Amino acid sequence: MKEIIKIPLFAIILFITISCVEDHVDPEIEYTIWNASNITFEKADGADPSEAKNQDRITDLVWITRGDKGQIYNIAKESIADRNISPIGTQWAIGTTDQIGQLSFNDFRSAVGEPKQVVGKNLVLHLIEDDIYLSVKFLSWSSNGQGGNKGGFSYTRSTSE
């Protein structure tokens, strides 16, 4: 009699275990990718980064700009660029949105190296809090020169519409 009870109990435990595992299987990862039309954003050399026209206000949480020197930053969350973490709220990877599952995302500088060398590279920008991915391609990056600090840059990026 004990043998008969152990087999059904074992079967019940096995069934419950298998059922629980199947309920928790992760579905395929889905991404929100903005891949509609492209826009071009440009901040001129010496332009005031605190003015809205000199910020690419991608979402309510991410406004990309650049001071007269250094790298880009998210003025919605930080007042100046920090080369180790700026722009806060973003992650970057070299590649395209078609490759998104294979890309490794990092802070801007770790992803691109020297910012002045980013021109012409295909990038994917991840807006962390909004969980949105978009394509970015830098068209220009002004470097400090004899004329002093510059701070200009431009890029094209994909949009949601």
C-alpha positions as a Markdown table, in Angstrom:
| # | Residue | x | y | z |
|---|---|---|---|---|
| 1 | Met | 0.0 | 0.0 | 0.0 |
| 2 | Lys | 2.8 | 2.4 | 0.8 |
| 3 | Glu | 4.3 | 1.8 | -2.7 |
| 4 | Ile | 1.0 | 2.7 | -4.4 |
| 5 | Ile | 0.7 | 6.0 | -2.4 |
| 6 | Lys | 4.3 | 7.0 | -3.2 |
| 7 | Ile | 3.9 | 6.7 | -7.0 |
| 8 | Pro | 0.9 | 9.0 | -7.2 |
| 9 | Leu | 2.4 | 11.5 | -4.8 |
| 10 | Phe | 5.6 | 11.5 | -6.9 |
| 11 | Ala | 3.6 | 12.0 | -10.0 |
| 12 | Ile | 1.6 | 14.9 | -8.4 |
| 13 | Ile | 4.8 | 16.6 | -7.3 |
| 14 | Leu | 6.4 | 16.1 | -10.8 |
| 15 | Phe | 3.2 | 17.5 | -12.5 |
| 16 | Ile | 3.2 | 20.6 | -10.2 |
| 17 | Thr | 6.9 | 21.2 | -10.8 |
| 18 | Ile | 6.5 | 21.0 | -14.5 |
| 19 | Ser | 3.4 | 23.2 | -14.5 |
| 20 | Cys | 5.1 | 25.9 | -12.5 |
| 21 | Val | 8.2 | 25.9 | -14.7 |
| 22 | Glu | 6.1 | 26.2 | -17.9 |
| 23 | Asp | 4.1 | 29.1 | -16.4 |
| 24 | His | 7.3 | 31.1 | -15.8 |
| 25 | Val | 9.0 | 30.6 | -19.2 |
| 26 | Asp | 10.0 | 34.1 | -20.5 |
| 27 | Pro | 8.3 | 35.0 | -23.7 |
| 28 | Glu | 10.4 | 36.3 | -26.6 |
| 29 | Ile | 12.0 | 39.6 | -25.8 |
| 30 | Glu | 10.2 | 42.5 | -27.5 |
| 31 | Tyr | 11.8 | 45.9 | -28.1 |
| 32 | Thr | 10.2 | 49.3 | -28.6 |
| 33 | Ile | 12.2 | 50.6 | -31.6 |
| 34 | Trp | 11.7 | 53.9 | -33.2 |
| 35 | Asn | 12.3 | 53.4 | -36.8 |
| 36 | Ala | 10.1 | 55.9 | -38.6 |
| 37 | Ser | 11.4 | 59.0 | -40.2 |
| 38 | Asn | 14.8 | 60.5 | -39.3 |
| 39 | Ile | 15.3 | 64.0 | -38.0 |
| 40 | Thr | 18.6 | 66.0 | -37.8 |
| 41 | Phe | 19.5 | 67.8 | -34.6 |
| 42 | Glu | 22.3 | 70.4 | -34.5 |
| 43 | Lys | 23.8 | 72.4 | -31.7 |
| 44 | Ala | 26.0 | 75.2 | -33.0 |
| 45 | Asp | 29.5 | 76.0 | -31.6 |
| 46 | Gly | 29.2 | 78.2 | -28.6 |
| 47 | Ala | 25.4 | 77.9 | -28.3 |
| 48 | Asp | 23.9 | 78.0 | -24.8 |
| 49 | Pro | 23.1 | 74.4 | -23.8 |
| 50 | Ser | 20.4 | 75.6 | -21.3 |
| 51 | Glu | 18.2 | 77.0 | -24.1 |
| 52 | Ala | 15.6 | 74.5 | -25.4 |
| 53 | Lys | 16.5 | 75.1 | -29.0 |
| 54 | Asn | 20.0 | 73.7 | -28.2 |
| 55 | Gln | 18.7 | 70.5 | -26.7 |
| 56 | Asp | 17.3 | 67.4 | -28.5 |
| 57 | Arg | 14.3 | 66.7 | -26.4 |
| 58 | Ile | 13.8 | 63.1 | -27.4 |
| 59 | Thr | 11.4 | 62.3 | -24.5 |
| 60 | Asp | 10.3 | 64.0 | -21.3 |
| 61 | Leu | 13.2 | 62.2 | -19.6 |
| 62 | Val | 16.1 | 62.6 | -22.2 |
| 63 | Trp | 17.2 | 66.0 | -23.5 |
| 64 | Ile | 20.6 | 65.7 | -25.2 |
| 65 | Thr | 22.9 | 68.7 | -25.4 |
| 66 | Arg | 26.6 | 69.6 | -25.0 |
| 67 | Gly | 28.5 | 72.3 | -23.2 |
| 68 | Asp | 31.4 | 74.3 | -24.8 |
| 69 | Lys | 33.7 | 71.4 | -24.2 |
| 70 | Gly | 33.5 | 67.7 | -23.3 |
| 71 | Gln | 30.8 | 65.2 | -24.3 |
| 72 | Ile | 27.1 | 65.2 | -24.6 |
| 73 | Tyr | 24.8 | 65.0 | -21.5 |
| 74 | Asn | 21.2 | 64.7 | -20.6 |
| 75 | Ile | 20.3 | 68.2 | -19.3 |
| 76 | Ala | 16.9 | 66.9 | -18.1 |
| 77 | Lys | 18.8 | 64.9 | -15.4 |
| 78 | Glu | 22.3 | 66.5 | -15.1 |
| 79 | Ser | 23.7 | 70.0 | -15.2 |
| 80 | Ile | 27.1 | 69.2 | -16.8 |
| 81 | Ala | 28.7 | 66.2 | -18.5 |
| 82 | Asp | 30.4 | 63.5 | -16.5 |
| 83 | Arg | 32.6 | 61.6 | -18.9 |
| 84 | Asn | 32.1 | 58.4 | -16.9 |
| 85 | Ile | 28.2 | 58.3 | -16.9 |
| 86 | Ser | 26.8 | 60.9 | -19.2 |
| 87 | Pro | 24.3 | 61.2 | -20.7 |
| 88 | Ile | 22.4 | 59.8 | -17.7 |
| 89 | Gly | 19.4 | 57.6 | -18.5 |
| 90 | Thr | 20.9 | 56.4 | -21.8 |
| 91 | Gln | 22.9 | 53.4 | -23.1 |
| 92 | Trp | 24.7 | 53.3 | -26.4 |
| 93 | Ala | 26.0 | 50.6 | -28.8 |
| 94 | Ile | 27.8 | 50.7 | -32.1 |
| 95 | Gly | 25.5 | 49.0 | -34.7 |
| 96 | Thr | 22.0 | 49.2 | -36.0 |
| 97 | Thr | 18.6 | 48.4 | -34.7 |
| 98 | Asp | 18.5 | 45.4 | -36.9 |
| 99 | Gln | 21.3 | 43.9 | -34.8 |
| 100 | Ile | 19.7 | 44.9 | -31.4 |
| 101 | Gly | 19.7 | 41.4 | -30.0 |
| 102 | Gln | 23.4 | 41.0 | -30.5 |
| 103 | Leu | 24.6 | 44.5 | -29.3 |
| 104 | Ser | 26.3 | 45.3 | -26.0 |
| 105 | Phe | 25.1 | 48.6 | -24.5 |
| 106 | Asn | 27.2 | 50.8 | -22.3 |
| 107 | Asp | 27.6 | 54.5 | -21.3 |
| 108 | Phe | 28.4 | 56.8 | -24.2 |
| 109 | Arg | 32.1 | 57.1 | -23.8 |
| 110 | Ser | 32.6 | 53.4 | -23.2 |
| 111 | Ala | 30.6 | 52.6 | -26.3 |
| 112 | Val | 32.2 | 55.1 | -28.7 |
| 113 | Gly | 35.6 | 55.8 | -27.3 |
| 114 | Glu | 36.7 | 59.3 | -28.0 |
| 115 | Pro | 33.6 | 61.3 | -28.8 |
| 116 | Lys | 35.3 | 63.2 | -31.6 |
| 117 | Gln | 35.7 | 59.9 | -33.4 |
| 118 | Val | 32.0 | 59.1 | -33.3 |
| 119 | Val | 31.2 | 60.9 | -36.6 |
| 120 | Gly | 29.9 | 58.6 | -39.2 |
| 121 | Lys | 29.3 | 55.6 | -36.9 |
| 122 | Asn | 25.9 | 53.9 | -36.8 |
| 123 | Leu | 24.8 | 53.8 | -33.2 |
| 124 | Val | 21.8 | 52.5 | -31.3 |
| 125 | Leu | 20.6 | 54.7 | -28.3 |
| 126 | His | 18.6 | 53.0 | -25.6 |
| 127 | Leu | 16.4 | 55.4 | -23.5 |
| 128 | Ile | 16.5 | 53.3 | -20.3 |
| 129 | Glu | 13.5 | 54.6 | -18.4 |
| 130 | Asp | 11.3 | 54.7 | -21.5 |
| 131 | Asp | 12.7 | 51.4 | -22.8 |
| 132 | Ile | 13.0 | 52.8 | -26.3 |
| 133 | Tyr | 15.7 | 52.1 | -28.9 |
| 134 | Leu | 16.5 | 54.4 | -31.7 |
| 135 | Ser | 19.2 | 54.8 | -34.4 |
| 136 | Val | 21.7 | 57.7 | -34.2 |
| 137 | Lys | 24.4 | 58.7 | -36.6 |
| 138 | Phe | 26.6 | 61.7 | -35.7 |
| 139 | Leu | 27.3 | 64.1 | -38.6 |
| 140 | Ser | 29.7 | 66.5 | -36.8 |
| 141 | Trp | 31.6 | 66.9 | -33.5 |
| 142 | Ser | 33.4 | 70.2 | -32.9 |
| 143 | Ser | 36.7 | 69.8 | -31.0 |
| 144 | Asn | 38.5 | 72.4 | -28.9 |
| 145 | Gly | 40.9 | 74.3 | -31.1 |
| 146 | Gln | 42.8 | 77.5 | -31.4 |
| 147 | Gly | 39.6 | 79.5 | -31.4 |
| 148 | Gly | 38.8 | 78.1 | -27.9 |
| 149 | Asn | 36.1 | 75.8 | -26.8 |
| 150 | Lys | 33.4 | 75.0 | -29.3 |
| 151 | Gly | 30.8 | 72.4 | -28.2 |
| 152 | Gly | 28.9 | 72.0 | -31.4 |
| 153 | Phe | 27.6 | 68.7 | -32.7 |
| 154 | Ser | 25.0 | 67.3 | -35.0 |
| 155 | Tyr | 23.3 | 63.9 | -35.7 |
| 156 | Thr | 20.4 | 62.3 | -37.4 |
| 157 | Arg | 18.2 | 60.0 | -35.3 |
| 158 | Ser | 15.1 | 57.9 | -35.9 |
| 159 | Thr | 11.7 | 59.0 | -34.5 |
| 160 | Ser | 8.5 | 57.3 | -33.4 |
| 161 | Glu | 6.5 | 58.9 | -36.2 |
